[in-house]
Amino acid sequence: MTFNAAKSVTLKIWDRASLHETLDSAVTDLSSRHNTTTCRIAVTCSGPNTFTLSVRGDEAALAAV
């Protein structure tokens, strides 16, 4: 696990069986550390077996329904 900045984290996940569980846990942790909802956390595939999670800014907020 690598922390790029205060609002993002990069994970290298080798075990495909635990991929979803690991990402869900990381999203929950990052959202609680930044006191925001999990839907404000962006997950991108940044390389082979590598995922970057980041807190989206106000400009990328979801539109209210």
HELIX and SHEET records of a PDB file:
HELIX    1   1 ARG A   16  SER A   18  5                                   3    
HELIX    2   2 LEU A   19  ARG A   33  1                                  15    
HELIX    3   3 THR A   38  ARG A   40  5                                   3    
HELIX    4   4 ASP A   58  ALA A   60  5                                   3    
SHEET    1   A 4 THR A   2  ALA A   5  0                                        
SHEET    2   A 4 SER A   8  LYS A  12 -1                                        
SHEET    3   A 4 THR A  50  VAL A  55 -1                                        
SHEET    4   A 4 ILE A  41  GLY A  47 -1                                        
END                                                                             
